[in-house]
Amino acid sequence: MNEPHFSDAPSEKHALAAPAPPAAPGGGQTSSRVACDEPLLGRVAAASRRQLGRSDIDVGLLGLGCWAIGGPLWQGEEAHGWGRVDDAQSIRAIHRALDLGVVLLDTADVYGAGHSESVLGRALEGRRQQVVIATKFGKTFNEFTHQLTGENASAHYVRQACEASLRRLRTDVIDLYQFHLNGHDPAHAAAVRETLEDLVQLGKIRHYGWSTDFPDGARVFAEGPHCAALQFQMNALDDAPAMVELCEQTGLLGINRGPLAMGLLTGKYRPGGQLGIDDVRGTKSPAWMKYFCDGRPNPRWLRRLEAVREILQLGGRTPVQGALAWFWARSPSVLPIPGFRTAAQVEENLGALRFGPLPPPAVTEIETLLGPDGEA
Ligand SMILES: NC(=O)c1ccc[n+]([C@@H]2O[C@H](COP(=O)([O-])OP(=O)(O)OC[C@H]3O[C@@H](n4cnc5c(N)ncnc54)[C@H](OP(=O)(O)O)[C@@H]3O)[C@@H](O)[C@H]2O)c1
């Protein structure tokens, strides 16, 4: 690929980039991580921050995805979790994120069969007012065997699931309650939406949304007065134009899962590596897993990464930071929620704020390189 031909001067219009990081000792490359306790997200200008859809709740520019910290989850022998976790390490990472100004924390009742919500509940003790909690319902599971058992969207089940999430999260209200059944029949979506409106009236939830990649059903939810967000798969290698357009038209927030292509966009996974058997990306992964296959990064997606890596690294960003900066240039209606395991990962991810959004021509160049006529 040729040298990128656009500059990366921070754009005043976005007013997003925090002050430049201090020079590294010896005057070398500056650190891409965060060296001190400054609340980076707190410094982002109000005009650039995202709101929770049509509500006036400020959710900053970067949330935190709490799937990986749930630990193991299985469907038969198929892995749906991220392998073993260290809860103390997870809680340290959450606290680091809160110190750096993260507001939106995304989890689901099913992550780790309740474990992710429980860890989050513990981590937020005394800090509940600082955050916006987003969780999900609709997949059923066994808390003891960590097995997925099915799906349920009935009003009776949803009310029960909501009470169980409130208990695990140690809170009396969920800020954003998301329907987790991606492909649910749009013809039955209005019934689920009405159950959620009832939960709003009961004061159990503030807003609701749907984690879905399909605009047809999402439009039905968007008609609900307290619908605030749609969650969908999207990243610099894997755009979702129809869902972004729907968010822009309806005023809903697009919350983006898989913003790092489940770790592939970090560039740390090479063809020779092998992920664990209990990892959703490992050898027992579900059929829908596309970024990894047979426990290794999928060569097709690695090629796409290599095609745009130089652009992502513009201005001294790490690939992760470029991947997050892509969202801020892509649309004012989207917000990435990168997953994490450690405080160091959280620091690198939050460090992306120092550089601001990618310049718009970089986003166009990525689209050209990866599009139907692109080289990857
Ligand atoms: N159906 C749904 O509603 C749904 C589905 C998927 C995800 N989600 C939500 O979206 C969130 C994000 O998606 P995701 O977790 O699947 O994928 P992701 O954010 O694309 O990737 C997260 C993983 O990348 C690695 N990573 C993160 N930061 C890193 C860094 N700075 N350096 C090196 N490695 C780093 C970590 O795993 P390793 O260290 O193990 O590589 C981390 O768990 C989830 O946590 C969840 O809240 C929702």
The ligand as an SDF file (V2000), in Angstrom:
LIG
                    3D

 48 52  0  0  0  0  0  0  0  0999 V2000
  -25.0580  -10.2780   20.9560 N   0  0  0  0  0  0  0  0  0  0  0  0
  -24.5800   -9.2700   21.6470 C   0  0  0  0  0  0  0  0  0  0  0  0
  -25.3260   -8.4840   22.1660 O   0  0  0  0  0  0  0  0  0  0  0  0
  -23.0970   -9.1050   21.8020 C   0  0  0  0  0  0  0  0  0  0  0  0
  -22.2290   -9.9510   21.1120 C   0  0  0  0  0  0  0  0  0  0  0  0
  -20.8640   -9.7140   21.2270 C   0  0  0  0  0  0  0  0  0  0  0  0
  -20.4170   -8.6910   22.0460 C   0  0  0  0  0  0  0  0  0  0  0  0
  -21.2790   -7.9000   22.7330 N   0  0  0  0  0  0  0  0  0  0  0  0
  -20.8120   -6.7920   23.6040 C   0  0  0  0  0  0  0  0  0  0  0  0
  -19.7900   -6.0610   22.9160 O   0  0  0  0  0  0  0  0  0  0  0  0
  -18.5950   -6.0560   23.7120 C   0  0  0  0  0  0  0  0  0  0  0  0
  -17.3680   -5.9680   22.8300 C   0  0  0  0  0  0  0  0  0  0  0  0
  -17.3040   -7.0420   21.9240 O   0  0  0  0  0  0  0  0  0  0  0  0
  -16.3170   -8.2670   22.1350 P   0  0  0  0  0  0  0  0  0  0  0  0
  -15.8790   -8.2800   23.5610 O   0  0  0  0  0  0  0  0  0  0  0  0
  -16.9530   -9.4630   21.5700 O   0  0  0  0  0  0  0  0  0  0  0  0
  -15.0830   -7.9650   21.1840 O   0  0  0  0  0  0  0  0  0  0  0  0
  -14.0230   -6.7760   21.0360 P   0  0  0  0  0  0  0  0  0  0  0  0
  -14.3830   -5.6250   21.8820 O   0  0  0  0  0  0  0  0  0  0  0  0
  -13.9010   -6.5570   19.5780 O   0  0  0  0  0  0  0  0  0  0  0  0
  -12.6730   -7.4870   21.5450 O   0  0  0  0  0  0  0  0  0  0  0  0
  -12.4470   -7.5740   22.9150 C   0  0  0  0  0  0  0  0  0  0  0  0
  -11.2200   -8.4140   23.2200 C   0  0  0  0  0  0  0  0  0  0  0  0
  -10.0560   -7.8860   22.5780 O   0  0  0  0  0  0  0  0  0  0  0  0
   -8.9260   -8.0430   23.4480 C   0  0  0  0  0  0  0  0  0  0  0  0
   -8.4530   -6.6660   23.7470 N   0  0  0  0  0  0  0  0  0  0  0  0
   -9.1690   -5.5760   24.1170 C   0  0  0  0  0  0  0  0  0  0  0  0
   -8.3950   -4.4850   24.2570 N   0  0  0  0  0  0  0  0  0  0  0  0
   -7.1390   -4.8890   23.9770 C   0  0  0  0  0  0  0  0  0  0  0  0
   -5.8930   -4.2330   23.9590 C   0  0  0  0  0  0  0  0  0  0  0  0
   -5.7660   -2.9290   24.2260 N   0  0  0  0  0  0  0  0  0  0  0  0
   -4.7910   -4.9640   23.6490 N   0  0  0  0  0  0  0  0  0  0  0  0
   -4.8790   -6.2750   23.3490 C   0  0  0  0  0  0  0  0  0  0  0  0
   -6.0360   -6.9590   23.3590 N   0  0  0  0  0  0  0  0  0  0  0  0
   -7.1670   -6.2740   23.6660 C   0  0  0  0  0  0  0  0  0  0  0  0
   -9.4170   -8.7450   24.7080 C   0  0  0  0  0  0  0  0  0  0  0  0
   -9.3490  -10.1820   24.5670 O   0  0  0  0  0  0  0  0  0  0  0  0
   -8.0220  -11.0620   24.6450 P   0  0  0  0  0  0  0  0  0  0  0  0
   -7.0710  -10.3490   25.5640 O   0  0  0  0  0  0  0  0  0  0  0  0
   -8.4670  -12.3740   25.1160 O   0  0  0  0  0  0  0  0  0  0  0  0
   -7.5400  -11.1150   23.2100 O   0  0  0  0  0  0  0  0  0  0  0  0
  -10.8970   -8.3610   24.7060 C   0  0  0  0  0  0  0  0  0  0  0  0
  -11.7050   -9.2350   25.4250 O   0  0  0  0  0  0  0  0  0  0  0  0
  -18.7220   -7.3420   24.5380 C   0  0  0  0  0  0  0  0  0  0  0  0
  -17.8580   -7.3570   25.6490 O   0  0  0  0  0  0  0  0  0  0  0  0
  -20.1800   -7.2890   24.8950 C   0  0  0  0  0  0  0  0  0  0  0  0
  -20.4290   -6.3610   25.9390 O   0  0  0  0  0  0  0  0  0  0  0  0
  -22.6250   -8.0800   22.5830 C   0  0  0  0  0  0  0  0  0  0  0  0
  1  2  1  0
  2  3  2  0
  2  4  1  0
  4  5  1  0
  4 48  2  0
  5  6  2  0
  6  7  1  0
  7  8  2  0
  8  9  1  0
  8 48  1  0
  9 10  1  0
  9 46  1  0
 10 11  1  0
 11 12  1  0
 11 44  1  0
 12 13  1  0
 13 14  1  0
 14 15  2  0
 14 16  1  0
 14 17  1  0
 17 18  1  0
 18 19  2  0
 18 20  1  0
 18 21  1  0
 21 22  1  0
 22 23  1  0
 23 24  1  0
 23 42  1  0
 24 25  1  0
 25 26  1  0
 25 36  1  0
 26 27  1  0
 26 35  1  0
 27 28  2  0
 28 29  1  0
 29 30  1  0
 29 35  2  0
 30 31  1  0
 30 32  2  0
 32 33  1  0
 33 34  2  0
 34 35  1  0
 36 37  1  0
 36 42  1  0
 37 38  1  0
 38 39  2  0
 38 40  1  0
 38 41  1  0
 42 43  1  0
 44 45  1  0
 44 46  1  0
 46 47  1  0
M  CHG  2   8   1  16  -1
M  END
$$$$
